[in-house]
Amino acid sequence: MDETAFDYCDAGNYPQWDEDHPIHFVGHSAGAQVVRVLQQMLADKKFKGYEDTSENWVLSITSLSGAFNGTTRTYFDGMQPDDGKTMKPLSLLQLCRIGVIIYDWLDIPWLKDYYNFGFDHFNMSRKKLGAWGLVECLLGNAGPFATGDWILTDLTIQGSMGMNSHLQTFPNTFYFSYATKRTTKILGVTVPSGILGIHPLLFIRVLQMSQWRHPPDVSPPYKGYRDEDWQENDGALNTISMTHPRLPIEHPSRLVVNDSDCLPLQPGIWYYKIVEADHILFIVNRERAGVQFDLIYDSIFERCRKHVFRKTPQTLPNQAP
């Protein structure tokens, strides 16, 4: 995950942000890993001109279907399972890569206004690159996919392990995780848990991931790997990946069944729940998720309100001393 991506923000919307005014973060899917990278960068003082940052600028991180340990979905879509870095020559990901490059190279204003992939800093427009520049991008010699530093490499099991090797769970931050699954076991076989409860776009993916088998001619991504551990899923991520950072080293964690069982909450521990939902249940619309949507977000807001301050309450930015 490219640390320089954070350098494109010229000014923040909350200039009072510091250790006395820490922030709660909620991240979905790969966004949960982005928040962890941000906290580590604050701890490592990676931002030029801000030498006083620390991990304590983040009061809590809440993950919704967070991609902590990678997903076998990437291998189905085209990442090579032997290294987790390169793509298969013929695959869905290759088609998407080519489509994105051509889209940005064409640089059609009304299309870019409708959707922008955020690659403007690569100067991929046909007006600047010409035909040969397009060929260089398609061959992988230039453009956003040339370095291998892009999201799909971070979402392989190997890539996530590389990220986790330097991302810490900090002792003064509260961590919460909602891991989702839409599978069940019938006679020991993992299968989708019904049809109606799974988004139509994800049903085939749930079925596909529930039957995952690591290629027998390829070394497993880590010692102790088992296929059955990676078969429960929500259509995009494996449930084992979403609970808490566990590879290559397992971080402190606790399964939550009843909220009252883990009170008072302690920082530095990943509290996680297993929720029956597909990968987009809580982000598409409230009508689809129903009461469960309200319950989860209400619990997040209530928990954040209870842990507004790490130390003695400070004067809020919009209040006079």
VEXDREN-2710 file (C-alpha; in Angstrom, 1 decimal):
% VEXDREN-2710
k/r/px/py/pz
1/MET/0.0/0.0/0.0
2/ASP/1.6/3.2/-1.2
3/GLU/2.4/5.5/1.8
4/THR/2.8/8.5/-0.6
5/ALA/-0.9/8.3/-1.3
6/PHE/-1.5/10.2/1.9
7/ASP/0.7/13.0/0.7
8/TYR/-1.9/14.3/-1.8
9/CYS/-4.0/15.8/0.9
10/ASP/-3.1/19.5/1.2
11/ALA/-5.1/20.3/4.3
12/GLY/-7.3/18.4/6.6
13/ASN/-10.9/19.1/7.7
14/TYR/-10.0/18.7/11.4
15/PRO/-6.9/20.8/12.1
16/GLN/-7.3/20.3/15.9
17/TRP/-6.5/16.6/15.4
18/ASP/-3.7/15.5/17.8
19/GLU/-3.1/13.3/20.8
20/ASP/-5.5/15.3/23.0
21/HIS/-8.2/15.3/20.3
22/PRO/-7.9/11.7/18.9
23/ILE/-10.2/10.3/16.3
24/HIS/-12.3/7.1/15.9
25/PHE/-12.0/5.4/12.6
26/VAL/-14.4/3.0/10.9
27/GLY/-13.1/1.1/7.8
28/HIS/-14.8/-1.3/5.5
29/SER/-12.9/-4.1/3.7
30/ALA/-9.5/-2.9/2.5
31/GLY/-10.3/0.4/4.2
32/ALA/-9.7/-1.3/7.6
33/GLN/-6.1/-2.0/6.4
34/VAL/-5.7/1.6/5.2
35/VAL/-6.6/2.9/8.7
36/ARG/-4.0/0.5/10.2
37/VAL/-1.4/1.8/7.7
38/LEU/-2.3/5.4/8.7
39/GLN/-1.9/4.7/12.4
40/GLN/1.5/3.1/11.8
41/MET/2.6/6.1/9.7
42/LEU/1.5/8.4/12.6
43/ALA/3.5/6.3/15.0
44/ASP/6.6/6.3/12.7
45/LYS/6.2/10.1/12.1
46/LYS/6.1/9.6/8.3
47/PHE/4.4/13.0/7.5
48/LYS/6.8/15.8/6.6
49/GLY/6.2/18.9/8.7
50/TYR/4.3/16.9/11.4
51/GLU/7.0/15.6/13.7
52/ASP/4.8/15.3/16.8
53/THR/2.4/12.6/15.5
54/SER/1.9/9.4/17.3
55/GLU/-0.2/6.3/17.3
56/ASN/-2.3/7.9/20.1
57/TRP/-3.9/10.2/17.5
58/VAL/-6.1/7.2/16.8
59/LEU/-8.5/6.4/19.7
60/SER/-10.3/3.5/18.1
61/ILE/-10.4/1.5/14.9
62/THR/-13.6/-0.4/14.0
63/SER/-13.5/-2.8/11.1
64/LEU/-16.5/-3.8/9.0
65/SER/-15.5/-6.9/7.0
66/GLY/-11.9/-5.9/7.2
67/ALA/-9.2/-7.4/4.9
68/PHE/-6.6/-8.1/7.6
69/ASN/-5.1/-11.4/6.4
70/GLY/-5.9/-11.4/2.6
71/THR/-8.4/-13.3/0.6
72/THR/-8.4/-16.4/-1.6
73/ARG/-10.7/-14.3/-3.9
74/THR/-7.6/-12.7/-5.4
75/TYR/-6.4/-16.1/-6.7
76/PHE/-9.7/-16.9/-8.3
77/ASP/-9.6/-13.5/-10.1
78/GLY/-6.1/-13.8/-11.4
79/MET/-3.3/-13.4/-8.8
80/GLN/-0.7/-16.2/-8.8
81/PRO/-1.0/-18.3/-5.7
82/ASP/2.7/-19.1/-5.6
83/ASP/3.9/-15.5/-4.9
84/GLY/0.8/-13.4/-4.4
85/LYS/2.4/-10.6/-6.5
86/THR/2.1/-11.4/-10.2
87/MET/-1.1/-11.9/-12.3
88/LYS/-2.0/-14.8/-14.5
89/PRO/-1.7/-13.8/-18.2
90/LEU/-5.4/-14.6/-18.9
91/SER/-7.7/-13.6/-16.0
92/LEU/-10.4/-11.2/-14.8
93/LEU/-7.8/-9.0/-13.2
94/GLN/-5.8/-8.7/-16.4
95/LEU/-9.0/-7.6/-18.2
96/CYS/-9.7/-5.0/-15.5
97/ARG/-6.1/-3.8/-15.6
98/ILE/-6.2/-3.3/-19.3
99/GLY/-9.7/-1.6/-19.2
100/VAL/-8.6/0.9/-16.5
101/ILE/-5.4/1.8/-18.4
102/ILE/-7.3/2.4/-21.7
103/TYR/-10.0/4.3/-19.8
104/ASP/-7.5/6.7/-18.3
105/TRP/-5.5/7.0/-21.5
106/LEU/-8.5/8.0/-23.6
107/ASP/-9.0/10.8/-21.1
108/ILE/-12.6/11.6/-22.1
109/PRO/-13.8/14.5/-20.0
110/TRP/-17.4/13.5/-19.4
111/LEU/-16.4/10.0/-18.5
112/LYS/-13.7/11.2/-16.1
113/ASP/-16.3/13.5/-14.5
114/TYR/-18.6/10.5/-14.1
115/TYR/-15.9/8.3/-12.6
116/ASN/-12.2/9.0/-11.9
117/PHE/-9.9/6.1/-10.8
118/GLY/-7.6/8.7/-9.2
119/PHE/-4.6/8.0/-11.6
120/ASP/-4.2/11.6/-12.8
121/HIS/-0.7/11.9/-11.1
122/PHE/0.5/9.1/-13.4
123/ASN/-0.1/11.4/-16.4
124/MET/-1.6/8.6/-18.5
125/SER/-3.6/10.8/-20.8
126/ARG/-3.2/10.1/-24.6
127/LYS/-2.3/13.8/-24.9
128/LYS/0.8/13.3/-22.9
129/LEU/1.8/9.7/-23.5
130/GLY/0.8/9.1/-27.1
131/ALA/0.4/5.6/-28.6
132/TRP/3.8/4.3/-27.4
133/GLY/3.1/5.4/-23.9
134/LEU/-0.1/3.4/-23.9
135/VAL/1.9/0.3/-25.0
136/GLU/4.4/0.8/-22.2
137/CYS/1.5/1.0/-19.7
138/LEU/-0.1/-2.1/-21.1
139/LEU/3.2/-4.0/-20.9
140/GLY/3.5/-3.0/-17.2
141/ASN/6.6/-0.9/-17.8
142/ALA/4.9/2.4/-16.7
143/GLY/1.7/3.5/-14.9
144/PRO/0.0/2.5/-11.7
145/PHE/0.6/-1.2/-12.1
146/ALA/4.3/-1.0/-12.9
147/THR/5.7/-1.3/-9.3
148/GLY/3.4/-4.0/-8.0
149/ASP/2.4/-1.6/-5.3
150/TRP/-1.4/-1.7/-5.7
151/ILE/-4.3/-3.1/-3.8
152/LEU/-4.6/-6.6/-5.2
153/THR/-1.1/-7.5/-4.1
154/ASP/-2.0/-6.3/-0.6
155/LEU/-5.1/-8.5/-0.6
156/THR/-3.3/-11.8/-1.3
157/ILE/-2.5/-13.8/1.8
158/GLN/1.2/-13.3/1.1
159/GLY/0.8/-9.6/0.6
160/SER/-1.2/-9.1/3.8
161/MET/1.4/-11.1/5.7
162/GLY/4.0/-8.7/4.4
163/MET/1.9/-5.7/5.6
164/ASN/1.1/-7.2/9.0
165/SER/4.7/-7.8/9.7
166/HIS/5.2/-4.1/10.3
167/LEU/1.7/-3.0/11.4
168/GLN/1.3/-3.0/15.1
169/THR/-1.7/-3.3/17.5
170/PHE/-1.0/-0.4/19.9
171/PRO/-1.6/-0.6/23.6
172/ASN/-3.6/2.6/24.0
173/THR/-6.0/2.1/21.0
174/PHE/-9.4/0.3/21.1
175/TYR/-9.9/-2.2/18.3
176/PHE/-13.2/-3.7/17.1
177/SER/-14.0/-6.0/14.2
178/TYR/-17.2/-7.3/12.6
179/ALA/-16.3/-10.4/10.6
180/THR/-19.0/-11.5/8.1
181/LYS/-19.9/-14.8/6.6
182/ARG/-22.6/-16.2/4.3
183/THR/-21.7/-19.9/4.5
184/THR/-22.7/-22.9/6.6
185/LYS/-21.6/-26.5/7.0
186/ILE/-23.7/-29.4/5.8
187/LEU/-22.3/-32.8/6.6
188/GLY/-18.9/-31.2/7.0
189/VAL/-19.0/-29.4/3.6
190/THR/-19.0/-25.6/3.5
191/VAL/-21.8/-24.2/1.3
192/PRO/-23.6/-20.9/0.9
193/SER/-26.2/-20.3/3.7
194/GLY/-29.2/-19.9/1.5
195/ILE/-29.9/-17.8/-1.6
196/LEU/-32.2/-14.9/-0.5
197/GLY/-29.8/-13.6/2.1
198/ILE/-26.9/-13.2/-0.4
199/HIS/-26.6/-10.4/-2.9
200/PRO/-27.1/-11.8/-6.4
201/LEU/-23.7/-10.4/-7.5
202/LEU/-22.0/-12.3/-4.6
203/PHE/-23.8/-15.7/-4.6
204/ILE/-21.5/-17.3/-7.2
205/ARG/-18.5/-15.9/-5.4
206/VAL/-19.6/-17.3/-2.0
207/LEU/-20.1/-20.7/-3.6
208/GLN/-16.7/-20.5/-5.4
209/MET/-14.8/-19.4/-2.3
210/SER/-16.5/-22.1/-0.1
211/GLN/-14.9/-24.7/-2.4
212/TRP/-11.4/-23.2/-2.3
213/ARG/-8.5/-25.6/-2.6
214/HIS/-4.9/-24.4/-2.6
215/PRO/-3.1/-25.7/-5.7
216/PRO/-1.3/-28.9/-4.6
217/ASP/1.8/-28.1/-6.6
218/VAL/2.3/-24.8/-4.9
219/SER/3.8/-24.3/-1.4
220/PRO/1.2/-23.1/1.1
221/PRO/1.4/-19.4/2.1
222/TYR/2.3/-20.1/5.7
223/LYS/3.2/-23.0/8.1
224/GLY/0.1/-24.7/9.4
225/TYR/-2.1/-23.6/6.4
226/ARG/-5.4/-25.6/6.0
227/ASP/-7.9/-25.2/3.2
228/GLU/-10.9/-25.7/5.5
229/ASP/-9.8/-22.6/7.6
230/TRP/-10.3/-20.4/4.5
231/GLN/-13.7/-21.7/3.2
232/GLU/-16.1/-19.7/5.4
233/ASN/-16.6/-16.4/3.5
234/ASP/-18.9/-13.5/2.7
235/GLY/-18.3/-13.5/-1.1
236/ALA/-15.3/-11.3/-1.1
237/LEU/-13.2/-12.1/2.0
238/ASN/-12.6/-15.2/4.0
239/THR/-14.1/-15.0/7.5
240/ILE/-10.8/-16.1/9.1
241/SER/-9.2/-13.0/7.6
242/MET/-11.7/-10.5/9.0
243/THR/-11.6/-11.3/12.7
244/HIS/-8.2/-9.7/13.6
245/PRO/-4.6/-9.6/12.3
246/ARG/-3.3/-13.1/12.8
247/LEU/-0.6/-13.7/10.1
248/PRO/2.3/-14.0/10.4
249/ILE/1.9/-13.3/14.1
250/GLU/-1.4/-13.4/15.9
251/HIS/-2.4/-10.2/17.6
252/PRO/-4.3/-10.2/21.0
253/SER/-8.0/-10.8/20.3
254/ARG/-11.2/-11.9/22.0
255/LEU/-14.4/-13.3/20.4
256/VAL/-17.5/-11.3/21.6
257/VAL/-20.8/-13.2/21.9
258/ASN/-22.5/-10.9/24.4
259/ASP/-21.2/-7.3/24.8
260/SER/-21.5/-7.5/28.5
261/ASP/-19.1/-10.4/28.7
262/CYS/-16.1/-8.2/27.8
263/LEU/-16.7/-5.1/29.9
264/PRO/-14.9/-3.1/30.8
265/LEU/-13.2/-2.9/27.3
266/GLN/-9.4/-2.9/27.3
267/PRO/-7.3/-1.2/24.6
268/GLY/-4.7/-3.1/22.6
269/ILE/-7.1/-6.1/22.1
270/TRP/-9.1/-6.9/18.9
271/TYR/-12.7/-7.5/20.0
272/TYR/-14.5/-9.3/17.2
273/LYS/-17.9/-10.6/16.3
274/ILE/-19.0/-13.0/13.6
275/VAL/-22.0/-11.6/11.8
276/GLU/-24.3/-13.4/9.3
277/ALA/-24.0/-11.1/6.3
278/ASP/-22.4/-10.8/2.9
279/HIS/-19.6/-8.4/2.1
280/ILE/-21.8/-5.4/1.2
281/LEU/-24.8/-5.8/3.5
282/PHE/-23.9/-2.9/5.7
283/ILE/-22.7/-0.4/3.1
284/VAL/-25.2/-0.6/0.2
285/ASN/-28.3/0.7/1.8
286/ARG/-30.2/0.6/5.1
287/GLU/-33.3/-0.9/3.6
288/ARG/-31.4/-4.1/2.6
289/ALA/-29.7/-4.7/5.9
290/GLY/-32.8/-3.8/8.0
291/VAL/-32.7/-3.7/11.8
292/GLN/-29.3/-5.4/11.9
293/PHE/-27.9/-2.3/10.1
294/ASP/-29.2/0.0/12.9
295/LEU/-28.1/-2.3/15.7
296/ILE/-24.5/-2.4/14.4
297/TYR/-24.1/1.2/13.7
298/ASP/-25.8/2.2/16.9
299/SER/-23.4/0.1/18.9
300/ILE/-20.5/1.6/17.1
301/PHE/-21.7/5.2/17.8
302/GLU/-22.5/4.4/21.5
303/ARG/-19.1/2.8/22.0
304/CYS/-17.3/5.8/20.5
305/ARG/-19.2/8.2/22.7
306/LYS/-18.2/6.3/25.8
307/HIS/-14.5/6.5/24.8
308/VAL/-14.4/10.1/23.6
309/PHE/-11.2/10.9/25.6
310/ARG/-8.1/8.9/26.4
311/LYS/-7.2/11.2/29.2
312/THR/-9.0/13.9/31.3
313/PRO/-11.6/15.5/29.0
314/GLN/-10.2/18.4/27.0
315/THR/-11.8/21.6/25.8
316/LEU/-13.5/20.7/22.5
317/PRO/-12.3/22.7/19.5
318/ASN/-15.7/24.5/19.1
319/GLN/-15.9/25.5/22.8
320/ALA/-14.4/28.3/24.7
321/PRO/-12.0/27.4/27.5
END
